[in-house]
Amino acid sequence: MDKTTRLKVALQKSGRLTDNSLDLLVRCGLKYSRGKDQLMCYGENMPLDILFVRDDDIPDLVQQDVCDLGIVGLNVIEEKRLAFEARGVTPLFEQIMLLDFGKCRLSIAVPDGVRYDGPQSLRGKRIATTYPHILGRFLRQHDVEAEVVTLSGAVEIAPRLGRADFICDLVSTGSTLVANHLWEAQTILESQAAIIRTPVPVSTEKQDWIHRLGLRIDGVQQVKESKYIMLHAPRARLAEIRKLLPGTEAPTIVPLEGANDKVAVHAVCRENVFWETLEGLKAAGASSILVLPVEKMLA
């Protein structure tokens, strides 16, 4: 296939989004081989190649049409968008889909024992961060003047090194903050992984694959927690049993051969199915209950 028809997708080369991003594409049907330099993957059954780069380079590569698509966190997207605007450059990359992984938040964190009474507590202080533009916008929104100390990493140790009074950093579980004697005081941005695309018009073939990939990703995400339940139910208890099926709208009801008082119920449940759910179904008269994973689904 002509190289001009192959999609180029930028992924984080190492970090919290790398494995989930690659796994998502594999679940969408991609089979790939990896280059010797480990910086590229070549799709064997789809016209799609993957470039592994630094996460904060992904918006630039998509903006400049080096890559057609990029998977990156909203924190990086927003920081880069504000950085472009600060330089008088119009951010042209387009966010086309949110993904259900990489969830975290950009928060103000405070050393243990230090009081925080809202944004005004930051006035005149030094705040270390790798997100100076997002933090700067937050400070302006609250009419607070503070010194923003931009670091490329290890932000959490800045207060102990005497380089900052507070920090503004990504938080997921909060364990890193605790380990560095900090506590999360205020969230200023909620983040998760997202897909961005080039602002440059693409060929019909590429557009078709972008559309197909979007449908596949949507199908994968829909069934992430879904289960397929099959059971037998007394007709007289059917209404009660339907109410017990989690996250389902319209189960399929099938008559059972030779059993006028029972039916088979098949349903896709878009919520976790716990043992308590099965016990409740059995108590309501259900029998032969079978729960299966759902791998793919197109609406």
Secondary structure, DSSP 8 states (H G I E B T S, - for coil): --GGGSEEEEEESSSTTHHHHHHHHHHTT--EEE-TTSSEEEESSSSEEEEEE-GGGHHHHHHTTS-SEEEEEHHHHHHHHHHHHHTT-----EEEEE-SS--EEEEEEEETT----SGGGGTT-EEEES-HHHHHHHHHHTT---EEEE-SS-GGGTTTTTS-SEEEEEESSSHHHHHTTEEEEEEEEEE-EEEEE-SS---HHHHHHHHHHHHHHHHHHHTTT-EEEEEEEEGGGHHHHHHHSTT-S--EEEEETTEEEEEEEEEEESS---HHHHHHHHHTT-EEEEEEE------
